[in-house]
Amino acid sequence: MADRIRANLGVAWRSQTVDGFRAGEPSTAVTGIAVTVLATTDVLRRAAAAGQNLIITQEPLYYATNDDPGNRAKDPVYLAKKALIDEQHLIVFRFTEHWNARQPNEAAKALAAALKWTSEVSGAPQTYRISETSLEGLAAQVRSRLPIRGGLRIVGQAGLQVRTVYLAPGTTSLAMAVTSLQKADAVLAGEPREWEAVPYTLDTWSSNPGKGLIAIGRMVSEGPGMSACAAWLRSIVPEVRVESLPVMDPYWSVNA
């Protein structure tokens, strides 16, 4: 399975990467594949119940980049998750750096499709032209079209008129915000650091025409992309059932 992914990826496999097997025995025969943003214990149970013993996840399995248990080696939460994987003979494969390296960006394309945005700006990848609306109106549109329970926060003035939006699923870095806001009125972000992209967006109001940023959370922003990943996998392993297992927005809000 891993060999087929590497052969059909369209980008070179890196010698140093976080991608690869994170649990289980790679030589195990695959009975089904579950593709997810995050291999939570709930997702692992659902996959096992459906006979899917290979889980392909975008984010780490054990809560840290390299999946090293660290100080969690004797933690009951870690041990219970590991025991579930062992008992159900599951294999977990992380697939993030190489999936995100494909061009055009698969996660951004899929997020745009979920939002029903089709007009990508020429020469500005991941930037979409939308029907003009206020920043507040854009936030309402995003909430109505994505499975958001609470993780939506807005930076900028509510009345800002928005015609172009840059899509930044996953991590939204400072460099990404600086570059994208030169071409877009707002950024639809996954997980921006509050001391990088957020204050930069705030400061656009003091020196330039103000810009906006809407943070929807990492899980919500990456969900459509991993559904697209599942569809891609079906095309290269048609003999195995591949299912996309969504992860619920982990946040909730009294104002949602």
FENRAGI-V608737 format. One record per backbone hydrogen bond with DSSP energy under -1.0 kcal/mol. NH is the residue of the N-H (numbers start at 1). CO is the residue of the C=O. E is the energy in kcal/mol with one decimal. If there is no record, write none. Layout:
nh: <NH	NH>
co: <CO	CO>
e: <E	E>
//
This chain:
nh: <5	6	7	8	20	22	23	28	33	34	35	36	40	44	45	46	47	48	49	50	51	52	54	55	56	57	58	59	67	72	73	75	79	80	81	82	83	84	85	86	87	88	90	91	92	93	94	95	100	109	110	111	112	113	114	115	117	120	121	124	127	128	129	130	133	135	136	138	139	140	141	142	143	144	145	146	148	152	153	155	160	162	165	166	167	168	172	177	178	179	180	181	183	184	185	186	187	188	189	190	191	196	198	200	201	202	203	205	206	208	212	213	214	215	216	217	221	222	223	226	227	228	229	230	231	232	233	234	235	237	240	243	245>
co: <1	2	3	4	94	92	92	25	241	54	243	56	38	40	41	42	43	44	45	46	48	47	32	91	34	93	36	37	64	69	70	72	75	76	77	78	79	80	81	82	83	84	85	53	23	55	20	57	96	105	106	107	108	109	110	111	112	118	127	121	124	165	119	163	162	160	158	134	135	136	137	138	139	140	141	142	146	150	215	213	157	133	128	186	126	188	191	173	174	175	176	177	180	180	164	164	212	166	214	168	170	193	193	196	197	198	199	202	203	204	185	155	187	153	189	190	217	218	219	222	223	224	225	226	227	228	229	230	231	233	237	33	35>
e: <-2.2	-2.4	-2.2	-1.5	-2.0	-3.6	-1.2	-2.2	-2.9	-2.7	-2.8	-2.7	-2.2	-2.5	-2.3	-2.4	-2.6	-2.4	-2.5	-1.4	-1.5	-2.9	-2.1	-3.1	-3.0	-2.1	-1.4	-2.5	-1.5	-2.8	-1.3	-1.8	-2.6	-2.1	-1.8	-2.5	-2.4	-2.0	-2.0	-2.4	-3.1	-2.2	-2.3	-3.1	-2.1	-2.9	-3.1	-2.8	-2.5	-2.2	-2.4	-2.2	-2.5	-2.1	-2.1	-1.7	-2.8	-1.2	-3.2	-1.9	-1.9	-3.1	-3.3	-2.9	-1.8	-1.5	-2.3	-2.7	-2.2	-1.8	-2.1	-2.7	-2.4	-1.8	-1.2	-1.5	-2.5	-2.5	-2.2	-3.2	-2.0	-3.8	-2.4	-2.6	-3.0	-2.8	-1.2	-2.0	-2.8	-2.2	-2.6	-2.3	-1.6	-1.4	-1.3	-1.2	-1.9	-3.1	-3.1	-1.7	-2.8	-1.6	-1.4	-1.8	-2.2	-2.1	-2.4	-1.3	-1.4	-1.9	-1.8	-2.2	-2.8	-2.9	-2.6	-1.8	-2.1	-1.9	-1.4	-1.8	-1.6	-2.0	-1.7	-1.9	-1.8	-2.2	-2.6	-1.9	-1.1	-2.0	-1.8	-2.7	-3.0>
//
